[in-house]
Amino acid sequence: MTMWLVRNVRTGRVLAWRVRRADNWIERTLGFLPRSSIAPEEGLWFERCSAVHTVGMRSALDIVFLDRDHQIVRVEPNVTPGKLHVSARNAHIVAEFGPGFAKANPLNIGDQLQLEPV
């Protein structure tokens, strides 16, 4: 499985370095569900996605919504388990990270995130 890193293009800073692309239906369906804890540098990258849920999760998530140009349209820190629907208008990509990601990585609406192979 290929690991990726996520970089803020504006600052050049690497934000997470243990990111997986959720490219098939198993990865998209399971995501972080089997995990009881997720580190802030871990992430899942969902393309062609504008909403997620946290039903069945055992850990909170920091969720970043991006448009087609990979620009941030919404940041939702510390989304607790059990949410039926978390979404953002104009989102085309959803990136999920472990709790603490947003606090450790100040992000601005409009910042562009880049996914790079490790």
ABEGO torsion letter per residue (X at the ends): XBBBBBBBAAAGBBABABBBBBABAAAAAAEAAABABBBAABBBBBBGBABBBABGBABBBBBBBBBAAGBBABBBBGBBBGBABBBBBGBABBBBBBBGAAAABBBBBGBBBBBBBX
